[in-house]
Amino acid sequence: MRIYFISFNALQKERVLACLKRKSLGFLVWCNFGIFVFNFSAQVASEHLVTGIIGESVLLPCDLNSSINPARLRFHWQDHSDVVLYSFNGRVEQEYQNELYTNRTNAFQVEMSSGNISIKLRNDQPIHFTKVCQTTLIYTWHFMEPFSHFLSLPCTLSARFLTPKLTVKYKVMNAMCLTQGGYPKPKVTWTIQDLSQPQNSTLEPREVQTNITLDPESGLYTVWSQVNFTEIYRDNHSVTCQVFNPVLNETVSNTTVIRTSEGLSLSVIVGITPLMLVCLWGIIFVYKQCKLQFQDFYYYNENRSSTV
């Protein structure tokens, strides 16, 4: 994101405008205070990394720390390709805003008089914030002293992963972990703990199967990981799947208790269920046959009695 500050009188303004026609500039902030010339320096919190989270709003900070008459204030935000995110010239100029950012940016108009020209961007898709962040280096251009125009808004993109869904399959003796919707590529770890002991241990990568894929449409990652516990785990153990987001320094996890004896009992139940159904069907069939025979015998006796 390029951020430039310019303060000038009428004559200097004409020179700057002429120069701007020949320059390829990014984000431009114009601050015109009549015949007085002010030199702003290092007013943006450039040392802070701006993190845009998909699905959440992100603040793009810019504070001049000076009293301003909003009626005489003109500024606009642009990305590296000169696409306008937000434009203000005594009022919001939506006609200059790129359609990609329509209804997705807001400024703090009440605070503009104190020099706050920050904007809030609703961050819906990775492509939006990626365009904003593609230029992060500092750039200084001097037209005439003491005018200084500089860029400094390092930013990065991230998205939160959903809480993993953890499933234990006793028939094949493994645990499977699934989550999605995150960015950037995460780190997946598994831990195992004997519930009778306070310590847990982290499984080695060779003990885990993990597949992390990037969705080309959403630009977000899906994580699938599994671990086998046929020979490793016993009853009364817990297993935890952890997915770590390096940008947000955030971990989402899920834990389940492994009880192989219960799992085997469940397998036995599942195995004998069809047999039980067959037996039940046989009982019903025999009952119906016996009922029919009894009815035939009853009607036969009734008919004999009537004949006699």
Backbone hydrogen bonds, N-H to C=O, Kabsch-Sander energy under -0.5 kcal/mol:
donor,donor_aa,acceptor,acceptor_aa,energy
2,R,78,Q,-0.6
6,I,29,V,-1.2
13,K,9,N,-2.3
14,E,10,A,-1.6
15,R,11,L,-1.6
16,V,12,Q,-2.7
17,L,13,K,-2.7
18,A,14,E,-2.2
19,C,15,R,-2.2
20,L,16,V,-2.8
21,K,17,L,-1.3
22,R,19,C,-1.5
23,K,19,C,-0.6
23,K,20,L,-0.6
25,L,23,K,-0.9
28,L,76,H,-0.9
29,V,4,Y,-1.4
30,W,74,R,-1.0
31,C,6,I,-2.4
32,N,72,R,-0.6
33,F,31,C,-0.6
36,F,33,F,-1.4
38,F,36,F,-0.5
40,F,38,F,-0.6
46,S,44,V,-3.0
48,H,45,A,-1.6
50,V,154,P,-2.5
51,T,49,L,-0.6
52,G,50,V,-0.6
52,G,156,T,-2.9
53,I,51,T,-0.6
54,I,52,G,-0.5
54,I,158,S,-2.6
55,G,123,N,-3.6
56,E,53,I,-2.3
56,E,123,N,-0.5
58,V,121,L,-2.7
60,L,58,V,-0.5
60,L,119,I,-3.0
64,L,115,G,-3.0
66,S,114,S,-0.5
68,I,113,S,-2.9
72,R,69,N,-2.3
73,L,70,P,-1.3
74,R,30,W,-1.1
75,F,88,F,-2.5
76,H,28,L,-2.2
77,W,86,Y,-2.8
79,D,83,V,-1.9
80,H,131,K,-0.7
82,D,79,D,-2.0
85,L,77,W,-2.6
86,Y,77,W,-1.2
88,F,75,F,-2.9
89,N,91,R,-2.8
90,G,73,L,-1.6
93,E,87,S,-2.6
94,Q,92,V,-0.9
96,Y,93,E,-1.2
97,Q,94,Q,-1.0
98,N,84,V,-2.5
101,Y,98,N,-2.1
102,T,99,E,-1.0
104,R,101,Y,-1.9
106,N,120,K,-1.8
108,F,118,S,-0.9
109,Q,107,A,-1.0
111,E,108,F,-1.2
112,M,108,F,-0.5
112,M,109,Q,-0.8
114,S,111,E,-1.2
115,G,112,M,-2.0
116,N,111,E,-1.8
117,I,62,C,-2.2
117,I,115,G,-0.9
119,I,60,L,-1.8
120,K,106,N,-3.3
121,L,58,V,-2.9
121,L,119,I,-0.5
122,R,104,R,-3.0
122,R,120,K,-0.5
123,N,56,E,-1.2
123,N,121,L,-0.7
124,D,122,R,-1.1
128,H,125,Q,-0.9
129,F,125,Q,-1.1
130,T,126,P,-2.3
131,K,127,I,-1.7
132,V,128,H,-1.2
133,C,129,F,-2.0
134,Q,130,T,-0.9
136,T,134,Q,-0.6
139,Y,151,L,-0.5
141,W,149,H,-1.5
143,F,141,W,-0.6
147,F,144,M,-2.9
149,H,141,W,-0.9
151,L,139,Y,-1.2
156,T,50,V,-2.7
158,S,52,G,-2.7
159,A,183,Y,-2.7
162,L,180,Q,-1.7
165,K,178,L,-3.1
166,L,164,P,-0.6
167,T,165,K,-0.5
167,T,176,M,-2.9
169,K,167,T,-0.5
169,K,174,N,-3.0
170,Y,168,V,-0.7
173,M,169,K,-0.8
174,N,169,K,-1.8
175,A,227,V,-2.6
176,M,167,T,-3.2
177,C,225,S,-3.7
178,L,165,K,-1.7
179,T,223,V,-2.0
181,G,221,Y,-0.9
182,G,221,Y,-1.3
183,Y,159,A,-2.0
187,K,244,F,-1.8
189,T,242,Q,-2.3
191,T,240,T,-2.1
192,I,201,S,-2.7
193,Q,238,S,-2.4
194,D,199,Q,-0.5
195,L,193,Q,-0.6
195,L,236,N,-2.2
197,Q,194,D,-2.8
201,S,192,I,-2.6
203,L,190,W,-2.6
207,E,204,E,-1.9
208,V,205,P,-1.5
209,Q,226,Q,-2.6
210,T,208,V,-0.5
211,N,224,W,-3.6
213,T,211,N,-0.5
213,T,222,T,-2.4
215,D,213,T,-0.5
215,D,220,L,-3.0
219,G,215,D,-2.6
221,Y,182,G,-3.3
222,T,213,T,-2.7
223,V,179,T,-3.1
224,W,211,N,-2.4
225,S,177,C,-2.4
226,Q,209,Q,-2.7
227,V,175,A,-2.2
228,N,207,E,-0.6
229,F,173,M,-2.2
230,T,173,M,-0.5
233,Y,229,F,-0.9
236,N,258,I,-0.7
237,H,258,I,-1.4
238,S,193,Q,-2.7
239,V,256,T,-2.7
240,T,191,T,-2.6
241,C,254,N,-2.3
242,Q,189,T,-2.9
242,Q,240,T,-0.5
243,V,252,V,-2.8
244,F,187,K,-2.9
244,F,242,Q,-0.5
245,N,250,E,-3.4
249,N,245,N,-1.2
250,E,245,N,-1.5
252,V,243,V,-2.3
254,N,241,C,-1.6
256,T,239,V,-2.2
258,I,237,H,-3.6
259,R,257,V,-0.6
263,G,259,R,-2.2
264,L,260,T,-2.9
265,S,261,S,-2.3
266,L,262,E,-2.4
267,S,263,G,-2.1
268,V,264,L,-2.5
269,I,265,S,-2.5
270,V,266,L,-2.7
271,G,267,S,-2.3
272,I,268,V,-2.4
273,T,269,I,-1.3
276,M,272,I,-2.5
277,L,273,T,-2.2
278,V,274,P,-2.2
279,C,275,L,-2.4
280,L,276,M,-2.5
281,W,277,L,-2.5
282,G,278,V,-2.3
283,I,279,C,-2.5
284,I,280,L,-2.3
285,F,281,W,-2.4
286,V,282,G,-2.7
287,Y,283,I,-2.5
288,K,284,I,-2.3
289,Q,285,F,-2.3
290,C,286,V,-2.6
291,K,287,Y,-2.3
292,L,288,K,-2.2
293,Q,289,Q,-2.3
294,F,290,C,-2.4
295,Q,291,K,-2.3
296,D,292,L,-2.4
297,F,293,Q,-2.4
298,Y,294,F,-2.3
299,Y,295,Q,-2.6
300,Y,296,D,-2.1
301,N,297,F,-2.0
302,E,298,Y,-2.2
303,N,299,Y,-2.2
304,R,300,Y,-1.9
305,S,301,N,-2.1
306,S,302,E,-1.9
307,T,303,N,-1.8
308,V,304,R,-2.1
